[in-house]
Every structure is written in C-alpha cells, then in structure tokens.
Amino acid sequence: MPLKPTKRGPVGPPAHSSGRQEILTPDGKVIESVPKKTRGRQGLFGRIRDAKADSSPATSAGTKAKKAAKGLDPDLDAVDPNSPWHIDERRFPRYEPIASQLRFCLKYAVLAPSSHNSQPWKFHVDASGGEGVAGCVEVFADRTRAIPVADPHDRELAISVGCAIGHLTAALRHYKLAERVAVMPDAKRHDLLAHVFAEPGAGETNVRDALLFAGMLKRRTVRHAFENRPVPERLANELIEIAKTHGVDCAMVAGARPRQMLGKLVAEADEVQLASRSFRRELALWMHHNRSKAHDGIPGYAMGMNELMSLVAPLVVRTFDVGHGRAAQDEQLVEHSPLLLILGTKDDSQASWVRTGMALSHILLRAAAEGVGASYLNQPIEVDALRPRVAKVMAGIEHAQIVLRMGFGPPVAHTPRRPVDEVLMQAELPKPKRK
Ligand SMILES: Cc1cc2nc3c(=O)[nH]c(=O)nc-3n(C[C@H](O)[C@H](O)[C@H](O)COP(=O)(O)O)c2cc1C
C-alpha cells in the first residue's frame, strides 16, 4: 500500500492487525509480545510509544533469581546459542596462551555499536610480545564497510571502531589483563587505528571496570521514547567524567532554550538528509526485515517495527521523502528526552574520532549497567552545513561528534553481529613499501 506522508506528522504502514504486537529476533523468535493497544503513535522509524507500557521483562524475576542462584547467567539462555551475543564469561581461557585470551576478549569487541550496524572493523592478534607486553591486538578500519553518503569523511566509521576498542579494553580489564591503547600508532598506516597491548595477571579490576563489563550484554540502542523518569544526576555526572578520561568533552544539554535549539537542528537535518535520494538509498540498503539472516545492518524490530512494516520499510524509505514525519518525531524525542549529551573534541582528527568511540563505548556500557538506554541524534552532525551549529548549543563543545538521548526504555532485542572469525585477520596486512 503506498504511504502518504501527512503534513509534519508521522507516516508509516498501519499497525499490526492481530490483537498483539510481536517483537522478533532475526530467527523469528518472539522476545516480546505486547497488546496492540498502546498509547503511542506509529511512525516509519518505529513507534513513539509509552515506554512504561512495554517494560515487562522477558524473563520472570523468579526464574532469573533461581538461575543466578545456580551460578548461571539468567539472561544467557534467552539468547540464541549461535548468536555472537551468547557468551559464557566463565569460559575465558585463563590457562591458555595470550593469543587465545585476546581472541576470547574480541567476542566482546564485536558487540560494540556501529553506525548502521556496519561493523567496520578488523583485528589481528599478535602474540609475539615485547617489553612489559605479552600480546597485542591491532585494530583496523574496514573501509569496504563505509557509508559514503551519510558519513563521507569516515568520521563515524572511526568512532565505531573506537567503540569496538572501548568494548575490548572493558573486557581485558574484566579478565585482569592490564591494557594500554596506542591510538594511530603508525602515521604511515592510516587504517591501523590502534594497538591494544595486554599483560596477563597484572591488571586490577575496580568497581568502575566491573560496572562497564556489567553493561556488556545489556547494552543496545533504544529508539523508543523513554519513560518520564529522570536519569540520576549522579550517573549523568559519572558519564561526563568517563568521557574526560578519554580526552573527550561531554556536555549535558540543560535548559529549555538549548533543548529547543537542538530539536530544531535535528529536525532540519532530517529534512535535508531524507530529501536526498542517495541518502535514502544508502539507508535502505542497511535496513533489514525482521527475519533476515544478515550479520549486519538494522533489522526492523530494532526500530520498533513489526514483521510487515520491516518488509516494506526499506522500499518506502528508498522511494518517498519521509523527512517531514521524521523531523516531527525527532523534535518530540528531543523535547521529552530525560538526558541529552553532546560529545565533542578539541580537534577533528581521526585520532579524536577513535577516542570519541572509546568514550562512547564506556558511557553506553556504564549507563546500560544501570538500566539506562541510549540512542542517537547525530543527524545535524552528519550534515556539514549544520555541524558547526551543534557546537553552539552548549558551551565547551568545539567539534561536535555524537549526540545521545538517554533514559529508561523498554526491552529491545539485540541486533545481529559478525562473529569474531569473520573479522579476524590471519596475517598482518603488508606494511607499505618505503619509497
Ligand atoms: C558512530 C555511531 C553513529 C550512530 N548513529 C545512529 C543514528 O544516527 N541513528 C540511529 O538510530 N542509530 C545510530 N547508531 C546506532 C547503531 O545503528 C547501532 O549501534 C547498531 O544498529 C547496532 O545496534 P545496537 O546498538 O542495538 O547493538 C549509531 C552508532 C554509532 C556507533
């Protein structure tokens, strides 16, 4: 059925016609079934709905407690055993060589968020060692997975790889492997974004590390409207401190005026981006239906779509300019977000993008540990002409890199991932020849 955009209102196919709305994993497993009657509205990019209405946990508290008492991860068997999200942390190969330990920690690195779930990373494990170092993971950008229209400078690509580095260091610390990261270690190798060095047994795990790791399997992007309940100020301040430890600025968007400015900018960017056919085509390529077997991209359920919507949405996005509807939705989301953060850096180099990603990973993990979800309002940063205006929303931001909205939302299924084997390089890339 062709969709007719309304004037500055949400657009999209009709709601599911059965009595209940189901949210499915890529294998068609129902993770959530909620009554069709919600107080929210239906939009092409999912429902803006009352988060509280859907916040019933997938597993009952009693069952979870019993599993935890037996020493089992209560959430583990809710996950498809073949999914990269199914990790039993007790299987860490503590008595095996460093190469095996690093490969195990990479299972967590691949769970990192990435722009369009493009997962633009590759890793090489080097166990040759050196002074004070037992092993090293070389982290590369995989530019074959670039998103050239939305991200023409590969900025978000580098941030995404930074997220994988952040996840990796959080896992290394959890397993008491002392870690040190060298960002852009070789000026001649533009795609080598970091060396992550590790030393077994030398690390200490503190409360902060424990809280990062606790968020690892809980974190996912929550695109729904958040509950009308504030994010604790203590946590918000901690997130800002986490960014600082990575050399990244983080400003809380406080006050009606900055919030309004940001809302208008996001809406303006939505209209610019979605008016572009090439942008829409690119976006549609990364949108998948709910039963897709793809290991990357964004399934419809992650955007709150039922099966039918997830089938038609890529076609709709490719064909129609839905910018008006999206702009109106996003402006509302900004207005009602319990917490809005802008991450920024002093310069706009690839090294700063990688550090932004590391900060982003740790912010998201820390928040997830406390049940706080996040999603992105990066649109005005992605439009070159609007980007400088994002920095003007809050003092202390020079080069805006990421805009996050955060709060308490409903449970959302994980999106797919490429397993470690798919992103592990067997041999190091050839070094560039000297002239
Ligand atoms: C640098 C970066 C930019 C992103 N930009 C957006 C965005 O503009 N809109 C959005 O809905 N999600 C955005 N995301 C979230 C990804 O789509 C999401 O991480 C990915 O689909 C994987 O899903 P997950 O986070 O639930 O694991 C971004 C993520 C990263 C790391």
The ligand as a Gaussian input file, in Angstrom:
#p B3LYP/6-31G(d) Opt

LIG

0 1
 C       29.013000       6.347000      15.500000
 C       27.603000       5.839000      15.576000
 C       26.580000       6.551000      14.985000
 C       25.259000       6.100000      15.069000
 N       24.264000       6.853000      14.521000
 C       22.989000       6.440000      14.650000
 C       21.931000       7.257000      14.167000
 O       22.163000       8.359000      13.645000
 N       20.667000       6.802000      14.293000
 C       20.389000       5.608000      14.889000
 O       19.214000       5.243000      15.004000
 N       21.368000       4.823000      15.371000
 C       22.656000       5.215000      15.266000
 N       23.662000       4.435000      15.768000
 C       23.323000       3.171000      16.425000
 C       23.555000       1.989000      15.503000
 O       22.586000       1.955000      14.484000
 C       23.533000       0.730000      16.353000
 O       24.625000       0.766000      17.205000
 C       23.604000      -0.536000      15.527000
 O       22.454000      -0.666000      14.742000
 C       23.771000      -1.779000      16.392000
 O       22.696000      -1.930000      17.269000
 P       22.879000      -1.938000      18.851000
 O       23.491000      -0.642000      19.258000
 O       21.489000      -2.101000      19.393000
 O       23.779000      -3.089000      19.226000
 C       24.982000       4.881000      15.724000
 C       26.025000       4.165000      16.317000
 C       27.319000       4.636000      16.258000
 C       28.428000       3.871000      16.930000

